[in-house]
């Protein structure tokens, strides 16, 4: 019997799922009547699926999404939210990532902006893209520290490499001169080559005034807004609704 040597060779090749599938077939009477090609296809499919799942798990782990369980299939389409269904269906295809387009999600606090951003980030991971989630206030802290310890260029390079960068809670506090320049640098590296998701309580029309520097504001909006899908979310605060439901 060649079972043990074969198992050892499969494991040496790191074909663990294929090994498990092959051993399962040997004890499953339902597979004995199948042709060799059919059984081989089943074994190869098991290995492919295991590797795909492992890769997606790593992408999700690396993304560090604020809501890792968020997914586009569970997005609430309550009429009160006035979510554009045609636009949402378009975003759910993931085509915007391949086309290197941005997604700008605006609305009052609690309406589900972060959930939708994380759901789109999770979709990107499922499609095999690299994702990074950053709350903007903490990103500014990270950038400030990188200026101090000399890792600024390295941090910018990491942000530039991810296929989808999620910038959550944009516009919570006034910007300093350094933060304005940092935002421009981050977006400059990504413009036309990567996708960025931004969530904000401020409407896009107010972003120019928020940046409060005409030249930098023009540059930032040029790189962020002109090739973006704009999602305006409405409705009551979901946090308030959940709090009332459990009261």
Secondary structure, DSSP 8 states (H G I E B T S, - for coil): --HHHHHHHHHHTT-HHHHHHHHHHHT-GGGTTS-HHHHHHHHHHHHHHHHHHHHHHHHHHHHT-TTTT--GGG----GGG---HHHHHHHHTTHHHHTT-EEEEE-STTSSHHHHHHHHHHHHHHTT--EEEEEHHHHHHHHHHHHHHT-HHHHHHHHHH-SEEEEEEETSS---HHHHHHHHHHHHHHTTTSEEEEEESS-GGGHHHHH--HHHHHHHHHHHTTTEEEEE--SS-HHHHHHHHH-
